[in-house]
């Protein structure tokens, strides 16, 4: 069992990275991974002919961002969200070992949140609800959209998911969760398909203008 415990304050760790709006602080979060800066290739103008902003499929394209690789150990979604929560709180990002601990604690809380919200979640869970929750508690089982939604409730933070857009060469947002907790500065994750997620940071002064 993980040594990391949740406090009675919703969405906070007893130990680990303190999340935004929480009183728990931490000095042991030291990053061991360097984010990789990425900039999209020359952007294509969208079909609407906009000359001021770059859009693809009706969505804004982001071209200035950095990606922090997350280990593909079955925890990638939970690792990426925990990583983003640390950044959003203004704390140093966790190293790989601590990231794993935080991810496992987040997973446990997400499973508990399903049970807490059973009446509103059971209908969109594939198969038997109890079996699903039992499976998602296992560290090697991948998470997806339902887990992202529950994570936003556990952390009381918005979460945005992005993917690479081949047409524009940049990133577009494909899903948003927990917007009732605010829309500014969400936890951002990059979905690569095939079940893998990395942590994502988008430059706050992102230049989304078309480069013609």
C-alpha positions in Angstrom: 0.0 0.0 0.0 1.2 3.5 -0.9 2.5 5.5 2.0 0.9 8.7 0.6 -2.4 9.6 2.3 -5.1 12.0 1.4 -6.2 14.6 3.9 -9.8 15.2 4.8 -9.7 18.3 2.7 -11.0 17.3 -0.8 -8.4 17.1 -3.4 -5.3 17.5 -1.2 -2.4 15.2 -0.4 -1.2 14.7 3.2 2.2 14.4 1.6 3.4 15.2 -1.9 2.7 18.1 -4.2 0.2 20.5 -2.8 -2.5 21.4 -5.3 -3.9 24.9 -6.0 -6.0 26.3 -3.3 -4.8 23.8 -0.7 -3.0 24.5 2.5 -0.7 21.5 2.3 2.8 22.3 1.0 5.7 20.2 0.1 9.4 20.4 -0.5 10.2 16.9 -1.8 8.8 17.4 -5.3 11.9 17.6 -7.4 11.8 17.2 -11.1 13.9 14.5 -12.7 12.6 15.0 -16.3 13.1 17.8 -18.6 10.2 19.0 -20.7 10.7 18.9 -24.4 9.8 22.2 -26.2 7.9 21.7 -29.4 6.9 24.2 -32.0 4.6 23.3 -34.9 5.6 23.4 -38.5 4.2 26.1 -40.7 0.5 26.3 -39.9 -2.2 25.9 -42.6 -4.9 28.4 -42.9 -8.3 27.0 -41.9 -11.2 26.5 -44.3 -13.0 29.6 -43.1 -10.1 31.7 -44.5 -9.3 33.4 -41.2 -6.1 35.5 -41.5 -5.8 36.4 -37.8 -6.0 33.1 -36.0 -5.2 29.5 -36.9 -8.0 27.0 -36.5 -8.5 23.5 -37.7 -11.7 21.6 -37.6 -13.3 24.6 -35.9 -10.8 24.4 -33.0 -7.9 26.7 -32.1 -4.4 25.3 -33.0 -1.6 25.6 -30.4 1.9 25.7 -31.7 4.1 26.7 -28.8 4.1 24.1 -26.1 6.3 21.6 -24.2 5.7 18.0 -23.5 6.9 16.0 -20.5 7.2 12.3 -21.3 5.3 10.0 -19.0 6.2 6.3 -18.5 3.9 3.9 -20.2 3.3 1.6 -17.2 -0.5 1.6 -17.1 -0.5 4.7 -14.9 0.2 7.3 -17.6 -3.2 9.1 -17.4 -2.9 9.3 -13.6 0.8 10.3 -13.7 0.1 13.0 -16.3 -2.8 14.5 -14.3 -0.8 14.4 -11.0 2.1 16.0 -12.7 -0.1 18.8 -14.1 -1.8 19.3 -10.7 1.7 19.9 -9.2 2.4 22.5 -11.9 -1.0 24.2 -11.4 -0.3 24.5 -7.7 2.9 26.3 -8.3 5.0 23.5 -6.9 8.0 21.8 -8.5 7.0 18.8 -10.6 7.5 15.4 -9.0 10.3 13.0 -9.9 9.4 9.6 -11.4 9.2 7.8 -8.1 7.0 10.4 -6.4 4.9 10.8 -9.5 4.1 7.1 -9.3 3.1 7.4 -5.7 0.8 10.4 -6.4 -0.6 8.6 -9.5 -1.6 5.6 -7.4 -3.2 7.7 -4.8 -5.1 9.6 -7.4 -6.3 6.3 -9.0 -7.6 5.2 -5.6 -9.5 8.4 -5.1 -10.9 8.3 -8.6 -12.2 4.8 -8.0 -13.8 6.0 -4.7 -15.3 8.9 -6.6 -17.1 6.5 -9.0 -18.7 4.8 -6.0 -19.6 8.1 -4.5 -21.2 9.2 -7.8 -22.6 5.9 -8.8 -26.1 7.1 -9.6 -24.7 9.6 -12.1 -21.9 7.5 -13.5 -23.2 3.9 -13.7 -25.1 4.6 -16.9 -22.0 5.4 -19.0 -19.7 2.7 -17.6 -19.4 -0.3 -19.9 -20.3 -3.6 -18.4 -20.8 -4.3 -14.7 -20.2 -1.2 -12.6 -18.7 -3.0 -9.6 -16.4 -5.0 -11.8 -15.3 -1.9 -13.6 -14.4 0.0 -10.4 -12.6 -3.1 -9.1 -10.5 -3.2 -12.3 -9.7 0.5 -12.4 -8.2 0.1 -8.9 -5.5 -2.1 -10.4 -2.3 -0.2 -11.1 -1.7 -1.7 -14.6 -5.2 -0.9 -15.9 -5.4 2.1 -18.3 -7.6 5.1 -17.5 -9.7 7.0 -20.0 -12.5 9.6 -20.3 -14.5 8.4 -17.3 -11.3 8.6 -15.1 -10.5 12.1 -16.3 -13.9 13.2 -15.4 -13.7 11.7 -11.9 -10.2 13.1 -11.5 -11.5 16.6 -12.1 -14.0 16.1 -9.3 -11.4 14.6 -7.0 -9.0 17.5 -7.5 -11.7 20.1 -8.1 -9.7 21.3 -11.1 -10.4 21.6 -14.8 -8.6 19.1 -17.1 -8.1 19.6 -20.8 -7.0 16.9 -23.3 -5.1 17.7 -26.5 -4.1 15.8 -29.6 -1.8 16.4 -32.5 -3.6 17.7 -35.5 -2.1 16.4 -38.7 -3.7 19.1 -40.9 -2.3 22.0 -39.0 0.8 20.5 -37.5 -0.1 21.8 -34.0 -2.3 20.7 -31.1 -6.0 21.0 -30.7 -8.2 20.5 -27.6 -10.4 17.4 -27.9 -12.0 17.2 -24.4 -12.5 19.3 -21.3 -13.6 18.2 -17.9 -14.4 19.9 -14.6 -15.1 23.3 -16.0 -17.4 23.9 -13.1 -14.2 24.4 -11.1 -13.0 27.1 -13.5 -11.8 27.4 -17.0 -8.5 29.2 -16.6 -5.2 27.4 -16.4 -6.5 23.8 -16.6 -4.4 20.7 -16.1 -3.3 19.8 -19.6 -2.5 16.4 -20.9 -1.5 15.2 -24.4 -3.3 12.1 -25.7 -1.3 10.2 -28.3 -3.9 7.6 -29.1 -3.5 3.9 -28.2 -4.2 4.8 -24.6 -1.1 6.9 -23.8 -1.0 10.3 -22.2 1.9 12.7 -21.6 2.0 15.9 -19.5 1.5 19.1 -21.5 2.3 22.7 -20.9 1.1 25.4 -23.4 2.8 28.7 -23.4 0.5 31.3 -21.9 1.6 33.7 -24.7 1.0 31.0 -27.3 1.2 32.4 -30.8 -1.7 30.9 -32.7 -1.5 33.3 -35.6 -1.2 31.8 -39.0 2.3 31.9 -40.5 1.7 32.8 -44.1 
